[in-house]
Amino acid sequence: MKYINKTIFTILLAAGAISSSCESYLEEENYTAVSLESANKSSDIFDQLVGSVYERARETTTYYQPEMMYALEDVGTDIVTRGAILSGTDPINDYVNFNSTNNVVRVYWGNQYKVIASANLAIDNAVNIQGLEESAKNTGIGEAKFFRALSYFNLVENFGGVPLIINQVTPADTEIKYSRSTEEQVYTQILKDLNEALLAVDETPDDYGRVSKDAVRHIMSKVLLTRAYKSFADVNDFTEAAALAETVIANHDLVATFPDLIDINNQRNSEVVFSYLFGSDPVSRGWGNSRHQLYKFDYFNYPGMTRGNKGIGPAPTPFFYSLFGEDDERAEATYRRAIYAEKNYVKNIAGTDVTVVAGDTAIYFPKTAWSQTAIDAARYKVINPGTYFENDGITSVHYPMFKKFDDPSTPFAYTDQESAGQRDMVMMRSGEAYLIAAEAYLGASNPTTAAARLTTLRARAGLTTPVLPTEVTLDFILDERARELVGEVNRWMDLKRTGKLIERTLMHNPHAKFNNALNAKNLLRPIPQVEIDNSGGNITQNPI
């Protein structure tokens, strides 16, 4: 008897109902439940088929499920831990009892296959749509292949070999028996899709937010860089990754300063390669960009504060804060050590009531520990380093608060409510291309050019001392990636790629170090048990 994986089948088959509503080129219409029969009769609908791929990719990036956002990206690494006191266990961050029934991996797996399903739908039906111009068809297929490759890259790095499904699934396919392709086979398909996408998409699309050739080059450079470390690597992976990154660098000038780069009024700048768009329209915005909720504690419970943006749980590690030197302009642009009162309040200092007015400091995180005498004399709450994960009677955890993605217009929302963030979500920029190039040059035994790329990037942050070739190591690059890209890219995949996940996480993540459970089996996530069960055991499990 043949089995079909019912979960995958349901996801892939459900893509036959089209729903699309992204801002920019997709913002004007919101088609829901459009049948393929009607779609095939209108060339205008093909844009919505492609648009549905964008939408699914965007939504699965910003939103997994309540309290699961970004769970498989930064959490459980050297720079982000769980936002809780130093006790107990957690499967994702601490790698304790992380098994195949975990809901996070089930949702993540399903989300990636939703994107793949939408991409397959657009690709397979393009030829059937009446009146569709050849150029529009080729471009749309290229965009769909870009997103399919991106989802398979996420899947293969998190789970290893996965079922490789590159055609639309229909009700007639109930006899399909899915099994896991090898990692090498998945990588071959990813690069095939990306090479075809590179030929098909525009160098400079007319509509902001659509995939460009540089977006394809950027993700391809990262795919090749990742494959370069594997047993099935091609001898030219490092050099080709560097060459692709160099093209992106040449086409996208760095913004002059880091504060200017992340300024909410300068979102669409020269450095951006690809962004997901949200905006103010609640229909086209969907769930909303939730990055403004990253790495925030419940600061609004302290005197003088009002309810602002609710954080979504994870916290930067003390190691993360230690990475920034005195002259690094990225520190002040990324997080705040001083939080200012939003309303007047009274604080008792040595028996005397003192009024702290709105606009004065309410909470302060010094870089080095203050004495208790100095703390008692302060007009504001002082939280020393070393106490970030100790309950102070107001909050259980507290730390210098992230501001890199602040979105002041966004209202307070709990994690099970739409985040409503309006900012563009920058997914690729040339700042990362410099770091990809540096790592690729190091892998290709060219530390001199690697040092030059790092020197240029660091100079933008105010660090003018040139990097020496002898200083360039994987750890140096990973430290630089943390300072430059925190909250923007998948840190877990960076550490896994470089072979540093276990070493750096156990060294710098306080909760993972406390439980000391992380080991080599955790270099792959567990396959969702429901997928194994529904395949009749044809899909095999990773070590757990």
Residue pairs with C-beta under 8 A, 6 or more apart in sequence:
1 536
2 175
2 176
2 177
3 177
3 534
3 535
3 536
3 538
4 173
4 174
4 175
4 176
4 177
4 178
4 534
4 535
5 163
5 178
5 531
5 534
5 535
5 538
5 539
6 534
7 110
7 528
7 530
7 531
7 534
8 113
8 163
8 165
8 178
8 531
8 534
9 169
9 173
9 174
9 176
11 110
11 113
11 114
11 117
12 113
12 116
12 117
12 120
12 165
12 168
12 169
13 117
13 169
13 170
13 171
14 114
14 117
15 52
15 114
15 117
15 118
15 120
15 121
15 168
16 35
16 36
16 121
16 168
17 32
17 33
17 34
17 35
18 31
18 32
18 33
18 34
18 39
18 45
18 48
18 49
18 52
18 121
19 30
19 31
19 32
19 33
19 52
19 55
20 26
20 29
20 30
20 31
20 48
20 49
20 51
20 52
20 54
20 55
21 27
21 29
21 30
21 51
21 55
21 283
21 284
21 286
22 51
22 54
22 55
22 58
22 209
22 276
22 277
22 284
22 286
23 209
23 277
23 278
23 279
23 281
23 284
23 285
24 207
24 208
24 209
24 210
24 277
25 47
25 51
25 207
25 209
25 210
26 47
26 48
26 51
26 54
26 55
26 284
27 279
27 281
27 284
29 48
30 283
30 284
31 45
31 48
34 45
34 48
36 121
36 125
38 45
39 45
39 46
39 48
39 49
39 125
39 129
40 125
40 128
40 129
40 130
41 130
42 129
42 130
42 131
43 129
43 130
43 131
43 132
43 133
43 136
45 129
46 122
46 126
46 129
46 132
46 136
46 137
46 140
47 136
47 140
49 118
49 121
49 122
49 125
49 126
49 140
50 122
50 140
50 143
50 144
52 118
52 121
52 122
53 115
53 118
53 119
53 122
53 143
53 144
53 147
54 143
54 147
54 209
54 276
55 286
56 111
56 114
56 115
56 118
57 115
57 147
57 150
57 151
57 276
58 276
58 277
58 286
58 425
59 286
59 287
60 111
60 112
60 114
60 115
61 276
61 425
61 427
62 69
62 276
62 286
62 287
62 288
62 289
62 290
62 291
62 419
62 421
62 425
63 69
63 287
63 290
63 419
64 70
64 71
64 104
64 107
64 108
64 111
65 103
65 107
66 415
66 416
67 312
67 313
67 415
67 416
68 103
68 104
68 107
69 290
69 293
69 312
69 415
70 294
70 312
70 314
71 92
71 104
71 108
72 92
72 104
72 105
72 108
72 158
72 490
72 492
72 525
73 490
73 491
73 492
74 80
74 314
74 486
74 487
74 490
74 491
74 492
75 81
75 82
75 92
75 93
75 314
75 492
76 92
76 93
76 94
76 95
76 492
76 505
76 509
76 512
76 518
77 491
77 492
77 495
77 501
77 504
77 505
77 509
78 317
78 319
78 320
78 478
78 482
78 491
78 495
78 504
78 505
78 507
78 508
78 509
79 316
79 317
79 319
79 320
79 323
79 482
79 486
79 491
79 508
80 295
80 314
80 315
80 316
80 317
80 320
80 486
80 491
80 509
81 93
81 314
81 315
81 316
81 317
81 509
81 510
81 511
81 512
82 90
82 92
82 93
82 94
82 313
82 314
82 315
82 511
83 297
83 311
83 313
83 314
83 315
83 397
84 90
84 389
84 396
84 397
84 511
85 389
85 390
85 391
85 396
85 397
86 389
86 390
86 510
86 511
86 514
87 514
89 96
89 97
89 515
89 517
90 96
90 511
91 97
91 98
91 99
91 102
91 104
92 98
92 102
92 104
93 314
93 509
93 511
93 512
94 511
94 512
94 514
94 515
94 517
94 518
95 512
95 515
95 517
95 518
95 519
95 522
96 515
96 517
98 522
98 525
98 526
98 544
99 526
99 529
99 544
100 526
100 527
100 528
100 529
100 532
100 541
100 544
101 529
102 526
102 528
105 158
105 159
105 525
105 526
105 527
105 528
106 528
106 530
108 154
108 158
108 525
109 155
109 159
109 527
109 528
109 531
110 528
112 151
112 152
112 154
112 155
113 151
113 155
113 165
115 147
115 148
115 150
115 151
116 148
116 151
116 152
116 165
117 168
117 169
118 144
118 147
119 144
119 145
119 147
119 148
119 151
120 144
120 148
120 165
120 166
120 167
120 168
120 169
121 168
122 140
122 141
122 144
123 141
123 144
123 145
123 148
123 168
124 167
124 168
125 168
126 132
126 137
126 140
126 141
127 137
129 137
138 200
139 200
139 201
139 202
141 196
141 200
142 196
142 197
142 198
142 199
142 200
142 201
142 211
142 216
143 197
143 200
143 201
143 210
143 211
145 193
145 194
145 196
145 197
145 200
146 193
146 194
146 197
146 201
146 211
146 215
146 216
146 219
147 211
148 166
148 193
149 189
149 190
149 191
149 193
149 194
149 197
149 219
149 223
150 219
152 162
152 164
152 186
152 189
152 190
152 193
153 190
153 219
153 222
153 223
153 226
154 490
155 162
155 186
156 162
156 183
156 186
156 187
156 190
157 226
157 493
157 496
157 497
158 493
158 524
158 525
159 524
159 525
159 527
159 542
160 180
160 183
160 524
160 542
161 180
161 181
161 182
161 183
161 185
161 186
162 180
162 181
162 186
163 178
163 179
163 180
163 181
163 539
164 181
164 185
164 186
164 189
165 178
166 189
169 176
177 535
177 538
178 535
178 538
178 539
179 535
179 538
179 539
180 539
180 540
181 189
183 230
183 232
184 230
184 232
187 223
187 227
187 230
187 232
190 223
191 220
191 223
191 224
194 216
194 219
194 220
194 223
195 220
197 211
197 216
198 213
198 216
198 217
198 220
201 210
201 211
201 212
201 213
201 215
201 216
202 210
202 212
202 213
203 212
203 213
203 214
204 212
205 211
205 212
208 268
208 277
209 275
209 276
209 277
209 424
211 274
212 273
212 274
214 247
214 248
214 251
214 252
214 273
214 274
215 273
215 274
215 428
217 244
217 245
217 247
217 248
218 244
218 245
218 248
218 273
218 274
218 428
218 432
218 433
218 436
219 428
220 244
221 240
221 241
221 242
221 244
221 245
221 248
221 433
221 436
221 437
221 440
222 241
222 436
224 234
224 237
224 238
224 240
224 241
224 244
224 440
225 237
225 238
225 241
225 436
225 439
225 440
225 443
225 497
226 493
226 497
227 233
227 234
227 237
228 234
228 237
228 238
228 241
228 440
228 443
229 443
229 497
229 498
229 499
234 240
238 440
238 441
238 443
238 444
239 440
239 444
241 436
241 437
241 440
242 436
242 437
242 440
242 441
242 444
242 449
245 433
245 434
245 436
245 437
245 440
246 433
246 437
248 273
248 430
248 433
249 430
249 433
249 434
249 437
249 453
251 430
252 270
252 271
252 272
252 273
252 429
252 430
252 433
253 270
253 271
253 430
254 261
254 270
254 271
254 430
254 431
254 434
254 456
254 457
254 460
255 261
255 266
255 269
255 270
255 271
255 460
256 460
257 329
257 460
258 329
258 330
258 333
258 460
258 461
259 329
259 332
259 333
260 266
260 269
261 269
261 271
261 431
262 333
262 404
262 405
264 406
264 407
264 408
264 423
267 275
267 423
267 424
267 426
268 275
268 424
271 429
271 430
271 431
272 424
272 426
272 428
272 429
273 427
273 428
273 429
273 430
273 433
274 426
274 427
274 428
275 424
275 425
275 426
275 427
276 289
276 424
276 425
276 427
277 424
277 425
278 284
278 285
278 286
278 288
278 289
278 421
278 422
278 423
278 424
278 425
279 285
279 422
280 422
282 420
285 420
285 422
286 418
287 418
287 419
288 410
288 418
288 419
288 420
288 421
288 422
289 405
289 407
289 419
289 421
289 422
289 423
289 424
289 425
290 312
290 419
290 421
291 405
291 421
291 423
291 425
291 487
292 309
292 405
292 406
292 407
292 410
292 419
292 421
292 423
293 309
293 310
293 311
293 312
293 413
293 415
293 419
293 421
294 311
294 312
294 314
294 402
294 404
294 405
294 487
295 311
295 314
295 315
295 316
295 335
295 399
295 401
295 402
295 487
296 309
296 310
296 311
296 312
296 401
296 402
297 311
297 315
297 395
297 397
297 398
297 399
297 401
298 310
298 311
298 395
299 305
299 308
299 339
299 363
299 395
299 398
299 401
300 306
300 307
300 308
301 394
301 395
302 339
302 362
302 363
302 381
302 394
302 395
303 341
303 345
303 346
303 347
303 356
303 362
303 381
304 341
304 342
304 343
304 344
304 345
304 356
304 358
304 362
305 339
305 341
305 342
305 343
305 362
305 363
306 342
306 343
307 412
308 342
308 412
309 406
309 407
309 410
309 412
309 413
310 412
310 413
310 414
310 415
312 415
313 415
315 388
315 389
315 397
315 399
316 335
316 399
316 400
316 402
316 486
317 508
317 509
317 510
318 385
318 386
318 388
318 510
319 507
319 508
319 509
320 482
320 486
321 335
321 385
321 399
321 400
323 479
323 482
323 483
324 330
324 331
324 334
324 483
325 463
327 462
327 463
328 461
328 462
328 463
328 483
329 461
329 462
330 461
330 483
330 484
333 403
333 404
334 402
334 403
334 404
334 483
334 486
335 400
335 401
335 402
335 403
335 404
336 400
336 401
336 403
337 364
337 365
337 366
337 367
337 400
338 361
338 363
338 364
338 365
339 361
339 362
339 363
339 364
339 401
340 358
340 359
340 360
340 361
340 362
341 356
341 357
341 358
341 359
341 360
341 361
341 362
341 380
342 358
342 362
343 358
344 355
344 356
344 357
344 358
345 355
345 356
345 362
346 353
346 354
346 355
346 356
347 353
347 354
347 356
347 379
347 380
348 354
349 376
349 377
349 378
349 379
350 376
350 377
354 379
356 362
356 379
356 380
360 379
360 380
361 379
361 380
362 380
362 381
363 380
363 381
363 383
363 398
364 378
364 380
364 381
364 382
364 383
365 382
365 383
365 384
365 385
365 399
365 400
366 382
366 384
366 385
367 385
368 385
369 384
369 385
369 386
370 378
370 382
370 384
374 382
375 382
375 384
383 392
383 398
383 399
388 397
388 398
388 399
389 396
389 397
389 510
392 398
402 487
404 486
404 487
405 421
405 423
405 487
407 421
407 422
407 423
409 422
410 419
410 420
410 421
410 422
411 420
413 419
413 420
426 488
427 488
429 488
431 457
431 460
431 484
431 485
432 481
432 484
432 485
432 488
432 489
434 453
434 454
434 456
434 457
435 453
435 454
435 457
435 477
435 480
435 481
435 484
435 485
437 449
437 450
437 453
438 450
438 451
438 453
438 454
438 457
438 472
438 477
438 480
439 450
439 474
439 477
439 498
441 447
441 449
441 450
441 453
442 450
442 472
442 473
442 474
442 477
447 469
447 470
447 472
448 469
450 469
450 472
450 477
451 466
451 467
451 468
451 469
451 471
451 472
452 467
454 467
454 472
454 476
454 477
454 480
455 466
455 467
457 480
457 484
458 467
458 480
461 483
461 484
467 476
474 498
474 499
474 500
475 500
475 504
477 498
478 494
478 495
478 498
478 500
478 504
481 489
481 491
481 494
482 491
492 501
495 501
495 504
495 505
496 523
501 518
501 522
501 523
502 518
502 519
502 520
502 522
502 523
505 512
505 518
506 512
506 513
506 516
506 518
507 513
512 518
521 542
521 543
521 544
524 542
524 543
525 542
526 541
526 542
526 544
527 539
527 540
527 541
527 542
531 539
532 539
532 540
532 541
